Amino acid sequence: MNDRSPLPTLVLAFAIVLAAWLVGRGIERFRAADRTVSVKGVAERTVQADVGLWPVRMVAADNDLELAQRKISRDRRTVLAFLARFGLDSTATELQGFEVADTRANPYQSSVAANRFIITTTLMVRTAEPDRIRQASQRVSDLVAAGVVLSSGGPGYGGPTYLFTRLNDLKPEMLAEATASARKAAGEFARQSGSRIGGIKRASQGFFEILPRDPAPGVMQEGQIQKTLRVVATIDYQLK
């Protein structure tokens, strides 16, 4: 007859069951704590450029250097008068890059050029009212009709450039919009999955982008006076 008490065995069995239950609860809690959803929030704004730049490049050619100089000076006065029609006075312009080329001084030129001397100069127009530049650039044919020879040779001479410089003023508000957009997306995901949103586990702010308002192949935002600001925020929310 075995007088050994079953109590130690029962205690051991209970301890094993309790340990297994505690481990199971711990795994469940760990998994619950690790449940997250990663969402992206987007904020966009349409803005107008606040700075306009327009390099007007003039060219004058003649066999007589003095005549070429007179021609370029006359063209400059014509351009200034043209700009004044659109509210762009001389304080908005700066003369840049005055160059004189003697075609006969080029040893690699096989043929004789029609004009020996070629003078090029650039009148840089800058204003905080870029719409004035936009209006003037639409009437550039008036300069051609007045006898001004314009050149687009070289980078930066294809037309006006429009800049938006007040991005920092809009950053806080746009970031708040992107965060709200992300939380709304996370809330919808949680609703569909029968969960609740918890705190933010991780957040990543994307780069602010300045994009053309009307995107098209080969169209750069610098050439459009209207632009689109865009920022994307990536946020990981815990789910309960």
C-alpha positions as semicolon CSV with decimal commas, in nm:
position;residue;x (nm);y (nm);z (nm)
1;M;0,000;0,000;0,000
2;N;0,138;0,330;-0,099
3;D;0,087;0,593;0,174
4;R;0,253;0,864;-0,036
5;S;0,040;1,186;-0,041
6;P;-0,079;1,308;-0,384
7;L;-0,053;1,672;-0,270
8;P;0,299;1,738;-0,408
9;T;0,193;1,600;-0,743
10;L;-0,117;1,817;-0,748
11;V;0,086;2,122;-0,652
12;L;0,338;2,049;-0,927
13;A;0,064;2,002;-1,183
14;F;-0,104;2,325;-1,074
15;A;0,229;2,508;-1,098
16;I;0,284;2,378;-1,451
17;V;-0,065;2,483;-1,559
18;L;-0,023;2,827;-1,397
19;A;0,315;2,878;-1,561
20;A;0,174;2,782;-1,900
21;W;-0,117;3,024;-1,849
22;L;0,117;3,306;-1,748
23;V;0,341;3,240;-2,049
24;G;0,037;3,238;-2,275
25;R;-0,086;3,567;-2,130
26;G;0,259;3,718;-2,169
27;I;0,276;3,617;-2,536
28;E;-0,073;3,752;-2,590
29;R;0,017;4,084;-2,432
30;F;0,342;4,098;-2,629
31;R;0,157;4,039;-2,951
32;A;-0,103;4,299;-2,857
33;A;0,169;4,550;-2,776
34;D;0,334;4,479;-3,111
35;R;0,020;4,542;-3,317
36;T;0,079;4,854;-3,525
37;V;-0,045;5,011;-3,842
38;S;0,176;5,226;-4,068
39;V;-0,005;5,502;-4,255
40;K;0,087;5,800;-4,471
41;G;-0,066;6,143;-4,440
42;V;-0,049;6,392;-4,726
43;A;-0,090;6,770;-4,724
44;E;-0,095;6,981;-5,040
45;R;-0,131;7,351;-5,109
46;T;-0,152;7,554;-5,426
47;V;0,062;7,866;-5,395
48;Q;0,179;8,148;-5,617
49;A;0,544;8,240;-5,666
50;D;0,656;8,547;-5,475
51;V;0,974;8,621;-5,674
52;G;1,013;8,650;-6,048
53;L;1,338;8,646;-6,246
54;W;1,373;8,716;-6,615
55;P;1,710;8,735;-6,790
56;V;1,665;8,936;-7,111
57;R;1,967;8,860;-7,330
58;M;2,033;9,107;-7,611
59;V;2,265;9,066;-7,908
60;A;2,404;9,330;-8,145
61;A;2,638;9,263;-8,437
62;D;2,819;9,487;-8,685
63;N;3,149;9,515;-8,868
64;D;3,205;9,843;-8,687
65;L;3,251;9,801;-8,309
66;E;3,123;10,151;-8,233
67;L;2,803;10,088;-8,430
68;A;2,753;9,759;-8,248
69;Q;2,792;9,939;-7,915
70;R;2,538;10,202;-8,017
71;K;2,296;9,928;-8,121
72;I;2,322;9,744;-7,787
73;S;2,279;10,070;-7,593
74;R;1,971;10,157;-7,796
75;D;1,830;9,808;-7,741
76;R;1,883;9,840;-7,368
77;R;1,685;10,166;-7,359
78;T;1,411;10,000;-7,564
79;V;1,393;9,708;-7,322
80;L;1,379;9,939;-7,019
81;A;1,095;10,137;-7,174
82;F;0,916;9,814;-7,254
83;L;0,950;9,690;-6,895
84;A;0,826;10,022;-6,758
85;R;0,494;9,960;-6,937
86;F;0,442;9,668;-6,698
87;G;0,547;9,851;-6,382
88;L;0,906;9,725;-6,388
89;D;1,131;10,027;-6,351
90;S;1,510;10,043;-6,365
91;T;1,540;9,954;-5,993
92;A;1,413;9,606;-6,081
93;T;1,690;9,548;-6,339
94;E;2,060;9,480;-6,330
95;L;2,303;9,472;-6,623
96;Q;2,502;9,148;-6,633
97;G;2,749;8,968;-6,854
98;F;2,864;9,227;-7,110
99;E;3,065;9,037;-7,374
100;V;3,233;9,142;-7,699
101;A;3,346;8,882;-7,954
102;D;3,568;8,944;-8,255
103;T;3,486;8,669;-8,505
104;R;3,811;8,728;-8,693
105;A;4,008;8,651;-8,378
106;N;3,883;8,291;-8,386
107;P;4,151;8,078;-8,554
108;Y;3,912;7,781;-8,589
109;Q;3,653;7,968;-8,794
110;S;3,684;7,861;-9,157
111;S;3,438;8,106;-9,311
112;V;3,414;8,482;-9,278
113;A;3,124;8,593;-9,058
114;A;2,878;8,850;-9,189
115;N;2,958;9,075;-8,890
116;R;3,298;9,098;-8,729
117;F;3,188;9,216;-8,384
118;I;2,915;9,055;-8,174
119;I;2,810;9,212;-7,843
120;T;2,590;9,027;-7,596
121;T;2,459;9,155;-7,266
122;T;2,193;9,046;-7,021
123;L;1,944;9,263;-6,839
124;M;1,836;9,067;-6,532
125;V;1,485;9,160;-6,417
126;R;1,394;9,073;-6,058
127;T;1,073;9,158;-5,875
128;A;0,859;9,054;-5,580
129;E;0,558;9,091;-5,812
130;P;0,618;8,803;-6,053
131;D;0,287;8,855;-6,229
132;R;0,434;9,172;-6,383
133;I;0,713;8,963;-6,538
134;R;0,461;8,708;-6,658
135;Q;0,262;8,981;-6,834
136;A;0,572;9,135;-6,991
137;S;0,709;8,801;-7,112
138;Q;0,380;8,735;-7,293
139;R;0,444;9,048;-7,503
140;V;0,809;8,981;-7,582
141;S;0,723;8,993;-7,953
142;D;0,688;9,371;-7,909
143;L;1,064;9,388;-7,850
144;V;1,135;9,189;-8,163
145;A;0,907;9,420;-8,359
146;A;1,108;9,716;-8,222
147;G;1,427;9,567;-8,366
148;V;1,573;9,415;-8,050
149;V;1,756;9,090;-8,118
150;L;1,708;8,849;-7,828
151;S;1,900;8,531;-7,765
152;S;1,818;8,224;-7,561
153;G;2,165;8,077;-7,600
154;G;2,282;7,917;-7,276
155;P;2,108;7,782;-6,968
156;G;1,876;8,013;-6,779
157;Y;1,779;8,223;-7,083
158;G;1,470;8,031;-7,192
159;G;1,221;8,258;-7,016
160;P;1,113;8,377;-6,672
161;T;1,182;8,180;-6,355
162;Y;0,928;8,189;-6,074
163;L;1,034;8,114;-5,716
164;F;0,837;8,047;-5,399
165;T;1,041;8,154;-5,095
166;R;0,787;8,138;-4,810
167;L;0,791;7,764;-4,753
168;N;0,895;7,797;-4,388
169;D;0,582;8,001;-4,316
170;L;0,361;7,711;-4,423
171;K;0,556;7,416;-4,281
172;P;0,392;7,396;-3,933
173;E;0,037;7,414;-4,068
174;M;0,103;7,163;-4,346
175;L;0,271;6,919;-4,109
176;A;-0,033;6,938;-3,882
177;E;-0,257;6,865;-4,183
178;A;-0,042;6,567;-4,287
179;T;-0,050;6,428;-3,932
180;A;-0,429;6,466;-3,913
181;S;-0,461;6,293;-4,250
182;A;-0,247;6,003;-4,126
183;R;-0,451;5,967;-3,806
184;K;-0,775;5,964;-4,005
185;A;-0,640;5,682;-4,224
186;A;-0,525;5,488;-3,916
187;G;-0,867;5,535;-3,755
188;E;-1,041;5,392;-4,060
189;F;-0,806;5,092;-4,060
190;A;-0,866;5,034;-3,689
191;R;-1,243;5,054;-3,738
192;Q;-1,233;4,797;-4,016
193;S;-1,021;4,560;-3,804
194;G;-1,220;4,605;-3,483
195;S;-0,936;4,780;-3,302
196;R;-0,869;5,116;-3,145
197;I;-0,584;5,357;-3,216
198;G;-0,317;5,383;-2,951
199;G;-0,020;5,614;-2,928
200;I;0,237;5,694;-3,197
201;K;0,514;5,437;-3,208
202;R;0,721;5,594;-3,483
203;A;0,691;5,899;-3,706
204;S;0,881;6,010;-4,012
205;Q;0,843;6,344;-4,187
206;G;0,897;6,336;-4,559
207;F;1,061;6,609;-4,762
208;F;0,865;6,912;-4,867
209;E;0,831;6,923;-5,243
210;I;0,758;7,218;-5,468
211;L;0,589;7,078;-5,778
212;P;0,438;7,233;-6,090
213;R;0,068;7,298;-6,048
214;D;0,009;7,152;-6,394
215;P;0,246;6,856;-6,426
216;A;0,342;6,756;-6,778
217;P;0,646;6,586;-6,937
218;G;0,938;6,827;-6,948
219;V;0,758;7,098;-6,748
220;M;0,958;7,232;-6,454
221;Q;0,798;7,402;-6,157
222;E;1,034;7,701;-6,196
223;G;0,854;7,790;-6,519
224;Q;0,506;7,800;-6,361
225;I;0,390;8,090;-6,148
226;Q;0,139;7,861;-5,974
227;K;0,292;7,574;-5,778
228;T;0,188;7,284;-5,559
229;L;0,348;7,231;-5,219
230;R;0,340;6,871;-5,095
231;V;0,457;6,688;-4,785
232;V;0,405;6,325;-4,680
233;A;0,424;6,214;-4,316
234;T;0,464;5,841;-4,234
235;I;0,337;5,746;-3,890
236;D;0,315;5,409;-3,710
237;Y;0,025;5,389;-3,461
238;Q;-0,021;5,121;-3,197
239;L;-0,350;4,931;-3,211
240;K;-0,544;4,823;-2,906
